[in-house]
Amino acid sequence: MNALIEKQLADITACIDELRGVLDAQGQQLEESSEAQRQAMQTQWRQSKELATLKREADGFDSLEAENKKYRQDSKALREHLRSILKYTRQLSDEAQK
């Protein structure tokens, strides 16, 4: 075979080998990038799920806090009424002992 043709074939073969290496590297980068994207999507999904849970808990906390405030007010009023009853009971007891 002609030396020029052999050299051109060798050059073409070298270029093909180099191109194969570049394509393999690109394929590896694409796989790594796809895996990174998948992991990022899973992280985002997990965080959005946690955020929804926290929002739901926060909404529940507001109503729980309001209910707790009402119970404290009721408890305070009940204690005041019990003090009044105790005061009247003592007064009646003192009057009965006289």
Rosetta blueprint (number, residue, H / E / L):
1 M L
2 N L
3 A H
4 L H
5 I H
6 E H
7 K H
8 Q H
9 L H
10 A H
11 D H
12 I H
13 T H
14 A H
15 C H
16 I H
17 D H
18 E H
19 L H
20 R H
21 G H
22 V H
23 L H
24 D H
25 A H
26 Q H
27 G H
28 Q H
29 Q H
30 L H
31 E H
32 E H
33 S H
34 S H
35 E H
36 A H
37 Q H
38 R H
39 Q H
40 A H
41 M H
42 Q H
43 T H
44 Q H
45 W H
46 R H
47 Q H
48 S H
49 K H
50 E H
51 L H
52 A H
53 T H
54 L H
55 K H
56 R H
57 E H
58 A H
59 D H
60 G H
61 F H
62 D H
63 S H
64 L H
65 E H
66 A H
67 E H
68 N H
69 K H
70 K H
71 Y H
72 R H
73 Q H
74 D H
75 S H
76 K H
77 A H
78 L H
79 R H
80 E H
81 H H
82 L H
83 R H
84 S H
85 I H
86 L H
87 K H
88 Y H
89 T H
90 R H
91 Q H
92 L H
93 S H
94 D H
95 E H
96 A H
97 Q H
98 K L
